[in-house]
Amino acid sequence: MFNIAKILISALIIFVASEIGKRDSLLGAIIVSLPMISLITISWIYFETKDVDKIIDFSYGVFAMIMPSLSFFITLPYFLKRINFIPSMFLSILIMIVLYFTLSMLYKKIGVEI
C-alpha cells in the first residue's frame, strides 16, 4: 500500500508541475528547478528506513552528479534552435549520460567514492 501511495504522490507532483509549466513557464521552471525528485526520494528513504547514513550517502551522490545533469539544460536549447524536438532530446540525454559515465570514471580514478 505504501508503494502505491509513493507512486500516486510522485505522479501528482509531476502532473502539477507540468500543468503549471504549460500556463506559466517561469513558475513551472522554478518549481521544477527545486530538487523535487531528490526531496521526494530522501523522504521515501527516511520514512522506509530511518537510516540517515543512507540519506547522507545519497545526498553526496546527488551533489557529485549535478554537473552532468546541468549539461542537459545547456545542450537542449542549443539543439532545439537547430533541429527538431526528438533528436534534440536524444542528443541532450546522450551527452548527459556520457558525462555521467565520464565523471564517474574520473571520480574512481582520483579515489573519490560516491
C-alpha positions as CSV (number, residue, x, y, z in Angstrom):
1,M,0.0,0.0,0.0
2,F,2.9,2.4,0.8
3,N,4.4,1.8,-2.7
4,I,1.1,2.8,-4.3
5,A,0.9,5.9,-2.2
6,K,4.5,6.8,-3.2
7,I,3.6,6.3,-6.9
8,L,0.5,8.5,-6.6
9,I,2.1,11.3,-4.7
10,S,5.1,11.4,-7.0
11,A,2.9,11.3,-10.1
12,L,0.7,14.1,-8.7
13,I,3.7,16.3,-8.2
14,I,5.0,15.8,-11.7
15,F,1.5,16.3,-13.1
16,V,1.0,19.6,-11.2
17,A,4.5,20.9,-12.2
18,S,3.8,20.1,-15.9
19,E,0.4,21.8,-15.8
20,I,1.8,24.9,-14.1
21,G,4.6,24.9,-16.7
22,K,2.1,25.0,-19.6
23,R,0.5,28.1,-18.1
24,D,3.5,30.0,-16.7
25,S,6.9,28.8,-17.9
26,L,8.8,30.8,-15.3
27,L,6.8,29.5,-12.4
28,G,7.0,26.0,-13.9
29,A,10.7,26.3,-14.2
30,I,11.1,27.5,-10.6
31,I,9.0,24.5,-9.4
32,V,10.9,22.0,-11.5
33,S,14.3,23.5,-10.6
34,L,13.7,22.7,-7.0
35,P,15.4,19.4,-6.2
36,M,11.9,17.9,-6.1
37,I,12.9,14.3,-7.1
38,S,15.7,14.4,-4.6
39,L,13.4,15.7,-1.8
40,I,10.8,13.1,-2.5
41,T,13.4,10.3,-2.7
42,I,15.1,11.4,0.5
43,S,11.7,11.5,2.2
44,W,10.8,8.0,1.0
45,I,14.3,6.6,2.1
46,Y,13.8,8.2,5.5
47,F,10.2,7.0,6.0
48,E,11.1,3.5,4.9
49,T,14.5,3.0,6.6
50,K,15.0,5.8,9.1
51,D,18.7,5.4,8.1
52,V,20.3,8.9,8.0
53,D,23.6,7.4,6.7
54,K,21.8,6.3,3.6
55,I,20.4,9.8,3.1
56,I,23.9,11.3,3.7
57,D,25.4,9.0,1.0
58,F,22.5,9.7,-1.3
59,S,22.9,13.5,-0.9
60,Y,26.7,13.3,-1.6
61,G,26.0,11.3,-4.7
62,V,23.4,13.7,-6.0
63,F,25.8,16.6,-5.4
64,A,28.6,14.8,-7.1
65,M,26.5,14.4,-10.2
66,I,24.9,17.8,-10.6
67,M,27.3,19.0,-13.3
68,P,26.4,16.2,-15.8
69,S,22.7,17.0,-15.1
70,L,23.2,20.6,-15.9
71,S,24.6,19.7,-19.3
72,F,21.1,18.7,-20.4
73,F,19.8,22.2,-19.8
74,I,22.6,23.7,-21.7
75,T,22.6,21.4,-24.7
76,L,18.8,21.1,-25.2
77,P,18.1,24.8,-26.1
78,Y,21.2,24.8,-28.3
79,F,19.9,21.7,-30.3
80,L,16.3,22.9,-30.3
81,K,17.3,26.0,-32.2
82,R,18.9,23.9,-34.9
83,I,17.0,20.6,-35.1
84,N,13.6,19.0,-34.2
85,F,12.5,18.1,-30.7
86,I,13.0,14.4,-30.6
87,P,16.6,14.5,-31.9
88,S,17.4,17.4,-29.6
89,M,16.1,15.4,-26.6
90,F,18.0,12.3,-27.7
91,L,21.3,14.2,-28.2
92,S,21.0,16.1,-24.9
93,I,20.3,13.0,-23.0
94,L,23.1,11.1,-24.7
95,I,25.6,13.9,-23.9
96,M,24.4,13.9,-20.3
97,I,24.8,10.1,-20.0
98,V,28.3,10.2,-21.5
99,L,29.2,12.9,-19.0
100,Y,27.7,10.9,-16.1
101,F,29.9,7.9,-17.0
102,T,33.0,10.1,-17.7
103,L,32.6,11.9,-14.3
104,S,32.1,8.6,-12.5
105,M,35.3,7.1,-14.0
106,L,37.1,10.3,-13.1
107,Y,35.9,10.1,-9.5
108,K,37.1,6.5,-9.3
109,K,40.4,7.3,-10.8
110,I,41.1,10.1,-8.3
111,G,39.8,7.9,-5.4
112,V,36.5,9.7,-4.7
113,E,33.8,7.2,-3.7
114,I,30.2,8.1,-4.4
